[in-house]
Amino acid sequence: MSKIDLYDQQWIDLVFEGKNESYGAYKIRQNTNHRNLMGMLCLAAGLALIVFTFWAISLASDAIASAVRAAQHETEVTLDAIEEEVEEQEEDEVVYEIQEMEQLVAEETVMNSEKFTAYEMEDDAPEQVTKTQDEVAQSDVAIGAIDYDQGSDEAEHVLKVNEKVVDEVPPAVEENKVFEVVEQMPQFKGGDAALMKYLSDHIKYPPVAEENGIQGRVVATFVVERDGSITDVKIIKSVDPSLDKEAVRVLKSMPKWIPGKQNGAAVRVKYTVPVAFRLQ
């Protein structure tokens, strides 16, 4: 059986013989070869466009890399030139300083070369006796820069000054440092009982927490400043956002505390306090 080409014009005429050739299928089959050829050309053009795009991208990447390498080389050359100029300037400065030093030494030599006149001792000058270290150690006489009579009040004053022990200077306290433990901790005026009473009297239970039956103990920290004021209030143990907010409000409204002290000076101290919320 021979192979039949379904797209051959003779076969198409045979199939549509005696039929309405204006029918769409007849025209479509007549244009099949043309459509196939156009499809192949479009496919080839698309492939060529893709290849050309990749080739152009490759060329552009190579050009950019070359430009970057050239810029780096130019920067290195410029830096080398700058370093050479700096080295030359440093060498010039060193030579100049050496010349200045030589000139100063020469001037100092000239100034010190003046004639020295020896001092002549007079014949009637008192004879100075020099004692050895062993003789000084065995002697009962005290050695000092000032000579006082043994029985005078001034001598007694000097002895008292020599016997006085110098008090140790307390270490300086950093002004902005926040201490956690100090020699004298800060205190609410009236003590802890007065603090608890103040918190109890000024806390307003949040309606939302009261309706939902939320209660507990909020733990907060704050800083007692050197003047006793309260700053930097923070919650370290939360129960509910509404309770936390009320605790911060009450703590910020507190009056000034008695500040803490370190080495006798008022300092900033971090303090922790619990705020209890209880439903009656």
TORLO-853141 format. One record per residue (C-alpha): x, y, z; residue in three letters. Coordinates in steps of 0.02 Angstrom, whole numbers, plus 32768, in hexadecimal, padded with zeros to 4 digits. Each point is the difference from the previous one (the first is absolute). Example, Ala and Ser with C-alpha at 12.3 -4.5 7.8 and 13.67 -1.06 7.14 Angstrom:
BEGIN
82677F1F8186Ala804580AC7FDFSer
END
This chain:
BEGIN
800080008000Met804C80A67FC9Ser801280928077Lys7F7580807FECIle802780B8801AAsp7F658049804DLeu803C80B17FDCTyr801E7FE17F44Asp7F9780737F91Gln7FC37F6F7F93Gln7FC47FA08096Trp7FA7809B8041Ile7FA9801B7F58Asp7FCC7F4A7FFDLeu7FB6800780AFVal7FA180A27FDFPhe7FC87FD17F4DGlu7F4A802A7FE3Gly7FF7805B80A6Lys7FF680B48030Asn80B680377FF2Glu7FDA80A28059Ser7FF07F96809CTyr807D80358085Gly805B7F59800AAla803080077F49Tyr805280A9800FLys80587FCF80A0Ile804C7F667FAEArg803880667F6BGln806180778073Asn804D7F77806BThr80AB80037FABAsn800980BD800CHis7FD47FFD80B9Arg80817F798024Asn808680647FA7Leu7FD5809F805FMet80027F9F80A4Gly80AD7FBC7FDDMet804180AD7FD3Leu7FB7804C80A0Cys804D7F758069Leu80AA801B7FB0Ala7FF380BD801AAla7FD47FE680B8Gly80937F8D801CLeu8074807C7FAAAla7FBD808E806DLeu80207F9B809EIle80B17FD57FCAVal802280B67FD3Phe7FBE803C80AAThr80737F8A8061Phe809380357F94Trp7FDD80B9801FAla7FF27FE380BCIle80A67FA48000Ser8056808E7FA2Leu7FB680828077Ala803C7F9E8099Ser80AF7FF47FB9Asp800280BA7FDBAla7FC7802C80B2Ile80837F8C804CAla8088804F7F96Ser7FC980AE8035Ala80027FCE80B9Val80AF7FB57FF0Arg803E809D7FA9Ala7FB6806F808AAla80517F958088Gln80A880097FA9His7FF280BD7FF0Glu7FD4800E80BAThr80957F968032Glu8074806A7F95Val7FBA809F804FThr80167FBB80B1Leu80B37FCD7FD9Asp802580B17FC3Ala7FB4804C809CIle80657F8C8071Glu80A180307FA5Glu7FD980BA8017Glu7FDB7FE580BAVal80A47FA28017Glu8060808B7FA9Glu7FAD8083806FGln80287F9C809DGlu80B77FEF7FCCGlu800B80BC7FE1Asp7FB3802480ABGlu807A7F8A8057Val809580517FAAVal7FBF80AC8030Tyr7FE97FCC80B6Glu80B17FB88007Ile804780A37FBDGln7F9D80628082Glu803F7F8F808CMet80B580157FC6Glu7FE980BD7FFEGln7FB5800080B1Leu808F7F938041Val807F80777FB2Ala7FAB80978052Glu7FF87FA780A9Glu80B97FD77FF3Thr802A80B67FDEVal7F96803A8094Met804F7F828076Asn80B180297FC8Ser800880A28066Glu808B800E807DLys7FDA7FB180A9Phe8040805B8099Thr80277F8C808FAla7FB8802E80A9Tyr8085801F8083Glu7FDC7FD080B4Met802F807E8087Glu807C7FCA8082Asp7F8F80298092Asp7F6D7F957FBFAla7FC37F7B807APro80407F537FDFGlu7F7B7F8A7FBEGln80077F508044Val7FBD7F747F95Thr7FC27F65805ALys7FF77F517FBBThr7F5F7F997FF9Gln80367F948093Asp801D809A806BGlu7F5780477FD1Val7FAA7F5B8029Ala80517FFA80AEGln7FD880B78025Ser7F6680348065Asp7FED80A37F9FVal7F6D80077F86Ala802580357F4EIle7F8C807D7FAEGly7FF580937F8AAla7FD9807A8090Ile80678014809FAsp7F9D801680A2Tyr8038800480B4Asp7FD87F60805BGln7F9880538086Gly7F9F807B7F95Ser7F447FF87FD5Asp802A7FFD7F47Glu80637F608013Ala7F6D7FAD805AGlu7F8C80387F73His80737FB37F7EVal80027F5A805ELeu7F427FFE8008Lys7FF480217F46Val80797F717FDBAsn7F9B7F89806EGlu7F59802C7FADLys7FB77F787F91Val7FBC803B7F59Val7F477FD77FEBAsp7FD47F977F69Glu7FAD80627F75Val7F567FB27FD6Pro7FF47FC57F4CPro7FA480737F8AAla7F4D7FCF7FD8Val7FC580057F4BGlu7F6F807A7FF0Glu7F9C7FA17F7BAsn80207F508040Lys7F667FA3803FVal80257F97809BPhe7F9C7F698038Glu804A7FF280AFVal804A80948060Val8035802580B2Glu7F5D805D8024Gln7F6E7FC47F95Met7F7A807C7FC9Pro7F6180048067Gln7F4D803B7FEEPhe7FDB80878080Lys7FB17FA28090Gly804A7F567FD4Gly7FBB7F657FAAAsp7F5A8008805BAla7FE280B07FC1Ala802E7FC87F50Leu7F837F6F8002Met7F7880748043Lys802380807F78Tyr7FF17F7C7F78Leu7F617FB9804BSer7FAE80AC800FAsp802D803C7F52His7FE47F637F95Ile7F6180077F97Lys7FCF7F517FCBTyr7FEA7FFC7F42Pro7F487FDC7FD5Pro802F7F847F76Val806C7F988077Ala7F7A800B8088Glu7F787FC37F8BGlu806B7F6E7FC5Asn80377FD380B0Gly80B9801F7FDDIle806F80168098Gln80B57FE28031Gly80A28054802EArg805D806F7F86Val80BB80138021Val805080A27FC4Ala80A98056800AThr802D80B88000Phe809480728021Val800780728098Val806480977FC5Glu807A8064806AArg7F76807E8028Asp7F857F768030Gly7F9580097F62Ser7FC27F627FA9Ile80347FD97F4CThr800E7F6E7F87Asp7F6A7F9B803FVal7FFD7F527FB0Lys7F967F628015Ile80687F62801AIle7F6E7F8D802DLys7F5C801E7FA6Ser7F527FC4802AVal7F8F805E7F87Asp801E809A7F92Pro7F7C8063805DSer804A7FD580ABLeu80B180247FC1Asp7FCB80AB7FC1Lys7FAD802D80A6Glu809A7FC88063Ala8072806F7F95Val7F8A80948018Arg7FFE7FF080BDVal80BC7FE9800FLeu8022809A7F96Lys7F8A8066806DSer80607FDA80A1Met804E8093805FPro80BC8011800CLys805C7F7A8063Trp809480108074Ile808F7FDF7F85Pro80807F778018Gly80B38029802FLys80AA7FB67FD9Gln809D80418058Asn7F96808B8049Gly7FC580417F56Ala7F517FEF7FB5Ala7FFD7F867F6CVal7F837FB67F86Arg7FBA7F5A803EVal7F947F7D7FAALys7F6E7FC7806DTyr7F847F707FECThr7F5180028049Val7F677F8D7FEDPro7F53804A7FE1Val7F737F8B8035Ala7F5480027FAEPhe7F7C7FA38064Arg7F447FF97FE1Leu7F968013809CGln
END
